[in-house]
Amino acid sequence: MDVVRAADRLERARSTVAGLRPFSREANGLTEDEAWAIAAEVDRRLVERGRHRTGYKLGWTSAAMREALGIDKPNFGSLWDDMATDGSLSLSALRHPKAEPEFAFRADRRLSGPAVDAVDVQRAGRWAVALEVVDPRWESYDFTWLDNTADGSSAAAYRVGDLVEVDGPPEDLVLTMTFDGEHRSGRGSAAMGSPADAVAYLVRELAQRGAGLEVGMIVLTGGITAPVDLRPGLRIDVSSPQLGSCSVLCH
């Protein structure tokens, strides 16, 4: 697959709020190397245009979700300065957005290298609850891990609550997402066994690409419950007894 042309098409789809046929369905298909290269090309262009990377989001960190969808490993994509929301989210530029409640990590010191583990992560930063908004550029949600990876893991927007130092195991953190009178709850252990393990996985993956997790960067460690479809007027709250809360109001 032509990486440059594929990146062109993804950027055009985002700017026009149009849906693309998944690249994996094209005649020559899509390889894993091509998927990562397409995502990297889109990221390179954003940096060239002056955008600031604020961190990364992990996808498919839930073993239950991977098993249900026939996916065998996580992936990740970049977060950018214009994706952060103060709690008011316009849906006008989004095609078919969903929100997921997550645990977020902020690096208070740089993390890098192929041997970083959960203990290193726990010593290096603070935690918060978060809401991540995903909005795939594909025409429907019938896409593969490869398509999702090329698409930057469908990153679209995010809200992070107050950051808190956590003394206990991050896998014991709990959160509840509330919307329309419905409550969905989950534990940190849903994210690769522990959100700290999820962050460590990301750092090791970045090391293979000659990068690290810089001071101040945020990591969204993956959906803890099933996502919710977004619509104007919907308010979503995420709360945790250990970490506090945050909310998003859609319009």
Residue pairs with C-beta under 8 A, 6 or more apart in sequence:
1 23
1 26
1 28
1 29
1 30
1 31
1 34
1 38
3 34
3 37
3 38
3 41
4 41
6 23
6 34
6 38
6 41
6 150
7 38
7 41
7 42
7 45
9 20
10 20
10 38
10 42
10 137
10 150
10 151
11 42
11 45
12 18
13 19
13 20
13 137
14 137
17 93
17 94
17 95
18 95
19 95
19 137
19 138
19 139
19 140
20 137
20 138
20 139
21 138
21 139
22 138
22 139
22 142
22 143
22 144
22 147
23 29
23 30
23 34
23 35
23 38
23 146
23 147
23 150
24 30
24 143
24 144
24 146
24 147
30 144
30 146
30 147
30 150
31 146
32 146
32 149
34 146
34 150
35 146
35 147
35 149
35 150
36 149
36 150
38 150
39 77
39 78
39 149
39 150
39 151
39 152
42 152
43 53
43 78
43 152
46 53
46 78
46 80
47 53
51 80
51 81
51 82
52 80
52 81
53 78
53 79
53 80
53 81
53 217
54 79
54 80
54 81
54 83
54 84
54 216
54 217
54 218
55 78
55 79
55 213
55 217
55 218
55 219
55 220
56 76
56 77
56 78
56 79
56 202
56 206
56 213
56 217
56 218
56 219
56 220
57 76
57 77
57 78
57 79
57 132
57 153
57 155
57 158
57 219
57 220
58 74
58 75
58 76
58 153
58 191
58 198
58 201
58 202
58 219
58 220
58 221
58 222
59 74
59 75
59 76
59 77
59 148
59 153
59 154
59 222
60 66
60 69
60 71
60 73
60 74
60 75
60 145
60 148
60 222
61 74
61 190
61 191
61 192
61 198
61 221
61 222
61 223
62 190
62 191
62 222
62 223
62 224
63 192
64 190
65 71
65 223
66 72
66 73
66 74
71 145
72 145
73 145
74 192
74 198
74 201
74 222
75 145
75 148
75 149
75 153
76 153
76 202
76 205
77 149
77 151
77 152
77 153
77 154
77 155
78 152
78 155
79 155
79 158
79 218
79 220
80 155
83 155
83 156
83 157
83 158
84 157
84 158
84 159
84 160
85 157
85 158
85 159
85 248
86 159
87 159
87 246
87 247
87 248
87 249
88 248
88 249
88 251
89 133
89 157
89 159
89 230
89 248
89 249
89 250
89 251
90 251
91 97
91 230
91 231
91 232
91 250
91 251
94 133
94 135
94 156
94 157
94 230
95 135
95 136
95 137
96 135
96 136
96 140
96 141
96 229
97 133
97 134
97 135
97 156
97 157
97 229
97 230
98 133
98 134
98 135
98 227
98 228
98 229
98 230
99 131
99 132
99 133
99 134
99 227
99 228
99 230
99 236
99 248
100 131
100 132
100 134
100 222
100 223
100 224
100 225
100 227
101 129
101 130
101 131
101 175
101 176
101 177
101 184
101 186
101 223
101 224
101 225
101 238
102 129
102 130
102 131
102 132
102 191
102 220
102 221
102 222
102 223
102 224
103 127
103 128
103 129
103 130
103 170
103 173
103 175
103 188
103 191
103 195
103 221
103 224
103 243
104 127
104 128
104 129
104 130
104 158
104 160
104 161
104 218
104 219
104 220
104 221
105 121
105 125
105 126
105 127
105 195
105 196
105 199
105 218
105 219
105 221
106 125
106 126
106 127
106 128
106 160
106 163
106 216
106 217
106 218
106 219
107 124
107 125
107 213
107 214
107 215
107 216
107 217
107 219
108 124
108 125
108 126
108 215
109 124
109 125
109 215
110 212
110 213
110 214
110 215
111 120
111 121
111 124
111 199
111 203
111 212
111 213
112 203
112 206
112 207
112 211
112 212
112 213
113 203
113 204
113 207
113 212
114 204
114 207
114 208
115 204
116 200
116 203
116 204
116 207
117 197
117 200
118 170
118 194
118 196
118 197
118 199
118 200
119 196
120 200
121 196
121 197
121 199
121 200
121 203
122 166
122 170
122 196
126 163
126 164
126 165
126 166
127 163
127 164
127 165
127 166
127 170
127 173
127 195
127 243
128 160
128 161
128 162
128 163
128 164
128 243
128 244
128 246
129 160
129 161
129 175
129 238
129 239
129 240
129 243
129 244
129 245
129 246
130 158
130 159
130 160
130 161
130 218
130 220
130 238
130 246
131 158
131 159
131 177
131 236
131 238
131 246
131 247
131 248
132 155
132 157
132 158
132 220
132 223
133 156
133 157
133 158
133 230
133 248
134 153
134 154
134 155
134 156
134 227
135 154
135 156
135 157
136 143
136 147
136 148
136 151
136 154
137 151
137 154
138 147
138 151
143 151
148 154
158 218
158 220
159 246
159 247
159 248
160 218
160 246
161 238
161 243
161 244
161 245
161 246
162 243
162 244
162 246
164 242
164 243
164 244
166 173
166 242
166 243
168 242
169 188
169 194
169 196
170 188
170 194
170 195
170 196
171 187
171 188
171 189
171 193
171 194
171 195
171 196
172 187
172 188
172 189
173 187
173 188
173 195
173 240
173 242
173 243
174 185
174 186
174 187
174 188
174 240
174 241
174 242
175 185
175 186
175 224
175 238
175 239
175 240
175 243
176 183
176 184
176 185
176 238
176 239
176 240
177 183
177 184
177 185
177 225
177 228
177 236
177 237
177 238
178 184
178 236
178 237
178 238
178 239
179 228
179 234
179 235
179 236
179 237
180 234
184 225
184 226
184 228
185 225
186 224
186 225
187 224
188 194
188 195
188 224
190 222
190 224
190 225
191 197
191 198
191 221
191 222
191 224
192 198
192 201
192 221
192 222
195 221
198 219
198 221
198 222
199 213
199 219
199 221
202 213
202 219
203 212
203 213
206 212
206 213
213 219
228 234
228 236
230 236
230 250
231 250
232 250
232 251
233 250
233 251
234 249
234 250
235 247
235 248
235 249
235 250
236 247
236 248
236 250
237 245
237 246
237 247
238 245
238 246
238 247
239 245
